[in-house]
Structure formats: C-alpha cells, structure tokens
Amino acid sequence: MKKSIALWMLLGTASGLAYGQGSVTLYGIIDEGFNYNSNADGHRLYNLSSGVLQGSRWGLRGKEDLGGGLATVFVLESGFDVNTGKLGQGGLLFGRQAYVGLSSPYGTATAGRQYDSVVDYLGQFEVGDQWGGYIAAHPSDNDNFNNTNRTNNAIKYTSPSLAGFTFGGVYALGGVAGSVGRNQIWSLGARYTNGPLAAGVGYLNVRNPNTSFYGGGGTVAPVTGGVPGSNFGASPVISGYASARSLQVIGTGAAYTFGAATFGATYSNTQFRNLGDRTSGPVPAGGIAGTATFNNVEVNFKYQITPAWLAGAAYVYTKNNGAGGSSGAKYNQGSVGTDYFLSKRTDVYLVVTYQKASGTDSTGKEAVASINQLTASTSNHQTAVRIAIRHKF
C-alpha cells in the first residue's frame, strides 16, 4: 500500500511568508525469482536474479500545489538488486529517474534524468513491458522499447490529454564545450487512446551513443565480459557497433482489446550510423564503416482468464542488415507467460523465452542466440525460464 505523507511547505520571501500544500509518496517494487538459462557461454545456468518483469526499485514522488492550476512535481527513483543490495543502473543512486519540474493545464515540463519518448509512447505495446520482462524484449533491446537506457541532462515536455491524444518530446544537452551536437539526444512521440484501441509512434536520435546513452551516459568504461572502452556490454547482437557516431530509432505500436483478449503489435527501425568513429567508441579489429540497421517486428497476445490471472504469448522477428557488406543476422524469438495476482500488490509469474539466431552478428562472427540481458549462448539457440514473485508498495 502506498503511503502518502501530507506536508506543509513553508517558503520564506523578502516581503513575507507564503504557504503551499504538497504531498510526497514513497513507493517501490521488489521483483525476485529463479532463472534457468539453457546455454550461458556453453553451460546450463541456474540462479536467482532481481527485477526481470519490473526493475526492483524504491522512489519518492512529490507534488506541491502553487495555485492557479500550477504545481511543482518531482521524482527520485533508485534501482537495486535484491540479492546483493547493490544499486542498479551502474551504481547510480537515483539511476532510474531523477527530475523536477512544473505541471499545469497546458502540460508538464521537467528536467533531469528521464525516459525518452520511445519509452513513453511505445514501451507499453511491447511484451517486455507487459508480462514478459526484459528476457522477452527485442534482442539487446536495440530499439530501447524496454527502457534499458535513460537520458541524462534531459528537458521534457508532456502534453495533457486532448480527446485521447497525447504527445511530448525530450531534448538532452550534450554538455561538451565547443561542440553543441556531441552527446546530444532528442526524441518525439505521440499516443492515441480511444476505448479498446491504443496506438503510438516515437522517434529517437542519439549522438555518440556509446558515451551519451549506454552505460549510464557521459562516461566510457570497461564492461565486464565486454570490450574495453565500450559501454555496449557483451551481447554480440550490438556490441560491435559501439563506434557509431549516431543512433536513430523510428517505431510504432498498437493494441486492441476485445473482451478479455488483447492483441498487440510493434515495429521499429534502429540504425547505428557512421560506424568507425573512434572518438565515439572502440572499432573492431579489421575496421567497420557505414550503417547497421535492425528491423524488429513483434506480435503479442494476452488473455485475462480471470480478474486475477492472465496468460500471454509473443513472437519477435529481428533482422540485422550488417554494415560494410555484412549479410547481418536474423533472430527469431518466442515467449509465453502467465501472471497470477495473489492480491492487489503481490503476484507470481512464469515466463519462458526461446531464441534462435542465424547469419553474421555485429562482431563479424557466426550469430549465436543472445536473449536480452543474459549471457549469450555458444550455439544458435537459447532458452530462458523465469519463475518469480513481485511485490509493490
């Protein structure tokens, strides 16, 4: 149960005192469970992990009424690992979100570490953000639908709902002296909801993604199991593209609810452009140039068996058109899952994901299966199973 704490905020001014009424809410999620990976670098792996369906977190959300429909809003949200107690998002204290701003009848403007417009307007249509968790997301979450990466130094505008239509945008300053464009990020999105139908579009443009977007943003550091100087991680799906000068994502998604059933679909085009820029990230041996493109198509389905119990299935097809004449890779992925709510705040869930790969991956080698955020397989197929409990407070 969320706990709301009413606060009286006292503001001192030169001419007198002004009083504003506000509230602060403490909230959080604990997601913990058992995993099975059929091939983790050549071995079967059984382990506990935290935050697969939703990242384990705690946060503070606040609002102060300033009068005339104007209010101050803020969010501070910290991710953590239940098994070790360590901070998530590379050890950042408020690595999930940290922003402050103003809301009014004309929309909300905020500044800080925030989600981009692809996440805001398209994430809900992908199965990874519904019942599947990150193991059901698109390979390496190459389009960021599953919110693997946040945006630092971001200014965001979100419109009010206008007859079911909302829109917004994000602009993040690069913060590099003498170069306005370096490390900058911008995105736009819109969503329409009308009864059983929901649809959205989004666009994301990232300069120097290895330093501005991946690995927490703003730094270049060695990654365990990855390439020194790269924040792209160890997944061979995208790890060879850390030298991209820019990243572009264009996506769309929709869902339609018919009784207890919901049918959904997404499409995204992800481009790692101008590869071979050594000022952005490391270049693989033998060099790389040009643009690498991913096309992701997902169809998903869920059925509310009872008010407390749902089941779902999804299929994702990802085609990578590799750079420099490479034939690229193909990834076929299927997921099934079920989620049962023991109460309004506690549920137990099961997710199974299978992936098969073919072709040549980003590293120039024969493609192997690599389910999102798991250790890659040594073969062209991989199966992951997750049984877990989630509690919200």
Disulfide bonds with the S-S distance in Angstrom:
none
